[in-house]
């Protein structure tokens, strides 16, 4: 039980942890009240819980390993509670508060087979308490036995050591979980950075393509305007030629109606020069 009790001592108040118990990122445990006292001392300008003003958080060092603990605006109330340690404290206090049986009370535990014999030995072979008469004459005469008090102390010590190992194992598991959470955060951060980098590259590429698109569209528009201007000029030129030809035809028809031969011949000579 002594080993277990050492695991349940707060390094600040040097007393058994007072619930609620909080676990720091470095996997050391503190009473939340003690953690808050250290935090307040390291951050005197930080406002206490319940204030209407939003605080930006703060930091303090673990009293066990000096690891720097950075807290958000919730302060120590944002730290995770160690429910396993709290449950172990409850069990330990219950066991410690049990009354110790006096010698007279222990004598009341009598052997069922030998009614007048008290149970004072433990059968290691059958793993059950028994009396001396059972060892000498009874069912356990061929079994290996040990004094009941020795077995009781040994099993108490083994159970206490087992609980202490569970507490230590819980700290290791919590450390592993924190490490895995850090790895997850690193993966998320790297993924977010890669996405941002890819988006920037694609945005730059899209910008280049957009500029190239505008340049090509401008070239096509200029070429289109030049071709349209040329074709329209040709169309106007042929239109003017067609109009002139129509007028010439009209003049020729009028000349054909001339009755005077001399006048017709004179007009025809002029018309031939216009063809």
Buried (B, 14 or more C-beta within 10 A) or exposed (E): BEEBEEBBEBBBBEEBBBBBBBBBBBBBBBBBBBBBBBBBEEBEEBEEEEEEEEBEBBEBBBBBEEEEBEBEEEBBBEBEBBEBBBEBBEEBEEBEEEEEEEEEEBEEEEBEBBEEBBBBBBBEEBEEBBBBBBBEEBEBEEBEBEEBEEBEEEEEBEEBBEBBEBBEEBBEEBBEEBEEEEEEEEEEEEEEEEEEEEEEEEEEEEEEEEEEEEEEEEEEEEEEEEEEEEEEEEEEEEEEEEEEEEEEEEBBEEBEEBEEEEEBEEBBEEEEEEE
